[in-house]
């Protein structure tokens, strides 16, 4: 507690007072009303600054089903702003849906099984705070057609890839190195042994996509990038075949999100193969590679997070803490620059700063600066500093609730002038 109090005292009393006053006087409805007024034409002069737009980064869901039409694998795809190449992010089909009754988990695979592709798209959007442009749920043949532009795919597996069909187990791929046609690669994405937990199959999906990345290289000959409008970004392809052509027209990266099986007997009484996830990680990745897809789900501020630190864990922690407090993280950038000593927040409007004070409390010490430019749709630019990484080290053994309680206690203590403190 002593460390947190000492660090928090270095905040200015003016900044603290503005945050407390705003949150005490403004209910959520007033915050929404303020945002409407601020974003209206009448308020443009108040917040007018040189503004750049977030480039368009088209997104799609590619899911593959097995012979029984059971969802076997799922990935979110994003095309780079220049229209060629992009990112493939794999999600477990067993991810638990939000908002379910206690003890009645529902998975993404269940959503597709009961309600079809559009419901699956809506479920993925709900889990990721995004709006996805296209969705394709295909069997082996359809997935193979979408991968056809890649050509031969080399993949290395840690074990045999198995699939169950009519109560029989067949081997789809061997442990070790494999060389696949697109159709054979699609069979790996569709492979599902009903007796095998998804956590054991996901490494095969990741290895297969890594093989696709290597096969694509700097871009496959014959693929067509998506049309690009200057200062706007890549345009959304008309269909999934065109989307995949644009994705494979340039370098591709992969990301497999972390997951944890839900073993708690109360949360998962039927012992389903269901998984939890870290929203901070998902938003970090998508706000980096597909920022135009991000949706503001809280009626508060929208922020961009700039990180001069090479490790992704620092960024994930910042994103998670902002989401935890109810801020909307819309854009994440990895910066090749020297970190500031103290995390810096640039703002263009005093009301935004007031709203942001309590929502950024888990970032620890902050220097506030008036912005000289802004990104369209973004209220605050947060540049992570060394003070934040130090704060992470100091509070590593604490739960998030404990960190928040300590930070709130520190802020309350800061509001008392030094001469009045006991």
C-alpha positions in Angstrom: 0.0 0.0 0.0 2.8 2.4 0.9 4.4 2.2 -2.6 1.0 2.8 -4.3 0.2 5.8 -2.0 3.6 7.4 -2.6 3.4 7.0 -6.4 -0.2 8.2 -6.6 0.7 11.4 -4.6 2.7 12.6 -7.5 -0.5 13.2 -9.5 -1.6 16.8 -9.6 -4.5 17.8 -7.4 -6.1 19.6 -10.3 -6.3 16.5 -12.5 -7.6 14.4 -9.6 -10.3 16.9 -8.7 -11.5 17.1 -12.3 -11.9 13.3 -12.4 -13.7 13.1 -9.1 -16.0 15.9 -9.9 -17.0 14.5 -13.3 -17.7 11.0 -12.0 -19.6 12.3 -9.0 -21.8 14.6 -11.0 -22.3 12.7 -14.3 -24.4 9.5 -14.4 -23.9 7.3 -17.5 -26.8 9.0 -19.3 -25.1 12.3 -18.9 -21.9 10.9 -20.3 -23.8 9.6 -23.3 -25.4 13.0 -23.8 -22.1 14.7 -23.6 -20.6 12.4 -26.3 -23.6 13.2 -28.5 -23.1 17.0 -28.1 -19.4 16.8 -28.5 -19.6 14.8 -31.7 -22.3 17.0 -33.2 -21.5 19.7 -35.8 -22.0 22.4 -33.2 -19.1 21.1 -31.2 -16.7 20.6 -34.0 -14.9 23.9 -33.3 -14.3 22.8 -29.7 -12.4 19.7 -30.6 -11.1 20.6 -34.0 -7.5 19.3 -34.4 -5.6 17.8 -37.3 -7.2 14.4 -37.6 -6.3 11.2 -39.3 -8.6 8.3 -40.0 -8.2 4.7 -38.9 -7.6 2.8 -42.1 -10.0 0.1 -43.2 -8.9 -3.4 -42.3 -11.5 -5.9 -43.7 -12.3 -8.9 -41.5 -13.8 -12.3 -41.9 -14.6 -15.5 -40.0 -13.5 -18.7 -41.6 -14.8 -21.8 -39.8 -14.5 -25.4 -40.9 -17.0 -28.3 -40.1 -16.5 -32.0 -39.9 -18.6 -34.7 -41.7 -21.4 -34.3 -39.1 -21.5 -30.5 -39.7 -20.0 -30.0 -36.2 -17.8 -26.9 -35.9 -14.2 -28.1 -35.8 -12.0 -24.9 -36.2 -12.6 -21.2 -36.3 -10.3 -18.2 -37.2 -10.8 -14.5 -37.5 -9.0 -13.1 -40.6 -7.9 -9.5 -41.2 -6.6 -7.9 -44.3 -3.8 -5.4 -44.0 -4.6 -1.7 -44.8 -2.7 -1.9 -48.0 -5.0 -4.6 -49.3 -2.5 -7.5 -49.4 -1.7 -9.9 -46.6 -2.8 -9.7 -43.0 -3.4 -11.8 -39.9 -5.0 -15.1 -39.0 -6.2 -15.4 -35.3 -7.4 -18.8 -34.2 -10.1 -19.2 -31.5 -11.3 -22.4 -29.8 -14.7 -23.4 -31.0 -15.3 -24.3 -27.3 -15.1 -20.7 -26.1 -17.7 -19.9 -23.5 -20.4 -17.4 -24.5 -21.0 -14.4 -22.2 -24.4 -13.8 -20.5 -25.3 -17.5 -19.9 -27.1 -18.6 -16.8 -24.8 -19.8 -14.0 -23.9 -23.4 -14.5 -25.2 -23.5 -18.1 -22.2 -22.7 -20.3 -22.7 -22.4 -24.1 -19.9 -22.6 -26.6 -19.4 -21.1 -30.0 -19.8 -24.5 -31.5 -23.2 -24.8 -29.8 -24.3 -21.4 -31.3 -23.5 -22.6 -34.8 -25.1 -26.0 -34.2 -28.4 -24.5 -33.1 -28.6 -21.2 -35.1 -26.2 -21.3 -38.0 -23.5 -19.0 -39.5 -25.0 -15.6 -38.9 -25.6 -16.4 -35.3 -22.0 -17.6 -35.1 -20.8 -14.3 -36.6 -22.9 -12.4 -34.0 -21.5 -14.5 -31.2 -17.9 -13.9 -32.3 -18.5 -10.2 -32.5 -20.0 -10.2 -29.0 -16.9 -12.0 -27.6 -14.4 -9.8 -29.3 -15.9 -6.3 -29.3 -15.8 -6.2 -33.1 -18.0 -6.0 -36.2 -17.0 -8.6 -38.7 -17.5 -8.1 -42.5 -17.8 -11.6 -43.8 -18.4 -15.1 -42.5 -17.8 -18.5 -44.2 -18.6 -21.9 -42.6 -17.3 -24.6 -44.9 -16.8 -28.3 -45.0 -13.5 -29.9 -46.2 -14.2 -29.2 -49.9 -15.2 -25.6 -49.4 -12.3 -24.9 -47.1 -9.9 -26.6 -49.6 -11.2 -24.3 -52.4 -10.5 -21.2 -50.2 -6.9 -22.5 -49.5 -6.3 -23.4 -53.2 -4.3 -20.3 -53.9 -1.7 -21.2 -51.3 -0.5 -24.4 -53.1 1.6 -26.9 -51.2 1.5 -26.5 -47.4 4.2 -28.0 -45.1 3.2 -28.5 -41.5 4.9 -30.1 -38.5 2.7 -31.8 -35.9 3.6 -32.9 -32.4 1.3 -36.0 -32.7 -0.9 -37.8 -35.1 -3.9 -35.8 -36.2 -7.0 -38.0 -35.7 -10.6 -37.7 -36.8 -13.7 -39.8 -35.7 -16.3 -40.8 -38.3 -19.1 -43.3 -37.7 -17.5 -44.5 -34.5 -14.2 -45.1 -36.2 -10.9 -43.3 -35.8 -8.9 -42.4 -38.8 -5.5 -40.7 -39.1 -5.6 -37.5 -41.1 -1.9 -36.6 -40.7 1.2 -38.1 -39.2 3.3 -36.9 -36.3 6.2 -35.0 -37.6 6.6 -33.2 -41.0 3.8 -33.3 -43.5 3.3 -32.0 -47.1 -0.3 -31.2 -47.9 -2.5 -30.2 -50.9 -5.0 -27.5 -49.9 -7.7 -30.1 -49.7 -5.6 -32.2 -47.3 -4.8 -29.2 -45.3 -8.6 -28.5 -45.0 -9.0 -32.0 -43.7 -6.7 -31.1 -40.8 -8.9 -28.0 -40.0 -11.9 -30.3 -40.0 -10.4 -33.1 -38.0 -12.2 -33.8 -34.7 -11.9 -36.8 -32.4 -14.9 -36.6 -30.1 -13.0 -38.2 -27.3 -10.2 -35.7 -27.5 -10.4 -32.3 -25.8 -10.1 -29.3 -28.1 -7.0 -28.2 -26.2 -5.2 -31.1 -27.7 -6.3 -30.3 -31.2 -5.6 -26.6 -31.3 -1.9 -27.0 -31.6 -2.6 -28.8 -34.9 -4.6 -25.9 -36.2 -1.9 -23.5 -35.2 0.8 -25.6 -37.0 -1.4 -25.8 -40.1 -1.8 -22.0 -40.2 1.9 -21.6 -39.7 2.4 -23.8 -42.7 0.1 -21.5 -44.7 2.2 -18.5 -43.6 5.4 -20.1 -44.8 3.8 -21.2 -48.1 2.4 -17.6 -48.8 5.8 -16.0 -48.0 5.7 -12.4 -49.4 2.6 -13.2 -51.4 1.4 -15.9 -53.8 1.6 -15.3 -57.5 -1.9 -15.1 -59.0 -3.6 -13.7 -56.0 -5.3 -10.3 -56.1 -5.0 -7.6 -53.4 -8.2 -5.9 -52.2 -8.8 -2.4 -53.8 -7.3 0.4 -51.7 -8.6 4.0 -51.4 -5.9 6.5 -50.4 -6.2 7.6 -46.8 -9.1 5.1 -46.3 -7.5 1.7 -46.6 -8.4 -1.7 -48.1 -12.0 -2.1 -49.3 -14.0 -5.1 -48.2 -13.9 -7.8 -50.8 -17.3 -8.8 -52.3 -17.1 -12.5 -51.3 -14.9 -15.0 -49.3 -13.0 -16.2 -52.3 -11.9 -12.6 -53.1 -11.1 -12.0 -49.4 -8.8 -15.0 -49.3 -7.1 -14.0 -52.5 -6.3 -10.6 -50.9 -5.2 -12.2 -47.7 -2.7 -14.4 -49.6 -1.5 -11.6 -51.8 1.0 -10.5 -49.1 2.7 -11.6 -45.9 0.5 -13.3 -43.3 0.9 -13.6 -39.6 -0.8 -15.9 -37.1 -1.9 -15.6 -33.5 -3.4 -18.4 -31.4 -5.2 -16.9 -28.4 -4.6 -18.3 -24.9 -7.4 -20.3 -23.4 -8.2 -22.1 -20.1 -10.5 -25.0 -19.7 -13.4 -24.3 -17.3 -13.0 -26.9 -14.7 -15.0 -25.3 -11.9 -17.9 -27.7 -10.9 -20.3 -24.9 -10.4 -19.6 -23.1 -13.6 -19.4 -26.3 -15.7 -21.4 -29.0 -13.8 -21.7 -31.3 -16.8 -17.9 -31.2 -17.4 -18.3 -29.9 -21.0 -15.2 -29.2 -23.1 -15.6 -25.4 -22.7 -12.9 -22.7 -22.4 -12.4 -19.3 -20.9 -10.3 -16.6 -22.5 -8.6 -13.3 -21.9 -10.5 -10.4 -23.5 -7.5 -8.2 -23.0 -5.5 -10.4 -25.3 -8.2 -10.6 -28.0 -8.8 -6.9 -28.0 -5.1 -6.2 -28.0 -4.6 -8.3 -31.2 -7.6 -7.1 -33.1 -7.1 -3.5 -32.2 -3.6 -3.9 -33.6 -4.4 -5.7 -36.9 -8.0 -4.8 -37.5 -8.7 -1.5 -35.7 -11.5 -0.5 -38.1 -13.5 -3.5 -36.9 -13.5 -2.4 -33.2 -16.8 -1.4 -31.6 -17.2 0.8 -28.6 -19.3 -1.2 -26.1 -19.1 1.1 -23.1 -20.8 4.6 -23.0 -17.5 6.2 -21.9 -14.2 7.1 -23.7 -12.4 5.6 -26.6 -8.7 5.2 -26.4 -5.6 4.2 -28.4 -2.7 2.5 -26.6 0.8 3.1 -27.9 3.4 0.8 -26.5 7.2 1.4 -27.0 7.9 -1.9 -25.2 8.6 -5.0 -27.4 6.9 -7.6 -25.2 3.2 -8.1 -25.8 2.4 -8.8 -22.2 2.9 -5.2 -21.2 0.3 -4.1 -23.8 -2.1 -6.9 -22.8 -2.0 -5.8 -19.2 -2.7 -2.2 -20.2 -5.6 -3.2 -22.5 -7.1 -5.6 -19.9 -7.0 -2.9 -17.2 -8.6 -0.3 -19.4 -11.4 -2.8 -20.3 -11.7 -3.8 -16.7 -12.5 -0.2 -15.8 -14.9 0.3 -18.7 -12.9 2.2 -21.3 -13.1 1.3 -25.0 -9.8 0.2 -26.5 -10.1 0.9 -30.3 -6.5 1.1 -31.5 -3.2 -0.4 -30.4 0.1 0.5 -31.9 3.6 -0.9 -31.3 6.0 2.0 -31.4 9.7 1.9 -32.1 10.6 4.7 -29.7 12.1 5.4 -26.3 9.5 4.8 -23.5 8.7 7.9 -21.5 9.5 7.7 -17.8 5.8 8.2 -16.9 2.8 7.0 -18.9 1.5 9.9 -20.9 -2.1 10.6 -21.9 -2.9 13.1 -24.6 -6.4 14.5 -24.7 -8.2 17.1 -26.8 -11.1 17.9 -24.5 -11.3 18.6 -20.8 -14.4 16.6 -20.3 -12.7 13.5 -21.8 -9.9 14.0 -19.4 -12.3 14.2 -16.5 -14.1 11.0 -17.5 -10.8 9.3 -18.1 -9.3 10.0 -14.6 -11.0 7.1 -12.8 -11.0 4.8 -15.8 -7.2 5.0 -16.1 -6.5 4.5 -12.4 -5.0 1.0 -13.0 -2.2 2.4 -15.2 -0.7 4.1 -12.1 1.1 7.4 -12.4 0.1 9.6 -15.5 1.3 12.8 -17.1 -1.5 14.6 -18.9 -0.8 16.5 -22.1 -3.0 18.5 -24.5 -3.1 16.8 -27.9 -1.9 18.5 -31.0 -3.6 16.0 -33.4 -5.9 13.1 -33.0 -7.2 9.9 -34.6 -10.8 10.0 -35.8 -13.1 8.4 -33.3 -10.4 8.3 -30.5 -10.7 10.4 -27.4 -7.4 9.7 -25.7 -3.9 8.6 -26.8 -2.1 6.6 -24.1 1.6 6.2 -24.4 2.8 3.6 -21.9 5.8 4.6 -19.8 8.4 3.0 -17.5 6.2 3.8 -14.5 3.6 1.3 -15.8 6.1 -1.6 -16.1 7.4 -0.8 -12.7 3.8 -0.7 -11.4 3.2 -4.2 -12.9 6.3 -5.5 -11.1 5.2 -4.0 -7.8 1.6 -5.5 -8.0 2.4 -8.8 -9.7 1.3 -10.8 -6.7 -2.0 -9.0 -6.3 -5.3 -9.8 -7.8 -6.9 -7.1 -10.0 -9.5 -6.4 -7.3 -6.7 -5.8 -4.8 -4.8 -3.6 -7.2 -8.0 -1.5 -7.8 -8.8 -1.2 -4.1 -5.2 0.0 -3.4 -5.3 2.4 -6.3 -8.6 3.8 -5.2 -7.3 4.2 -1.6 -4.3 6.0 -3.0 -6.4 8.4 -5.0 -8.6 9.1 -2.0 -5.5 9.8 0.0 -4.2 12.1 -2.7 -7.3 14.3 -2.5 -6.2 15.3 1.0 -3.6 18.1 1.0 -0.3 17.0 2.5 -0.6 19.4 5.5 -3.9 17.9 6.4 -2.8 14.3 6.3 -2.4 12.6 9.7 
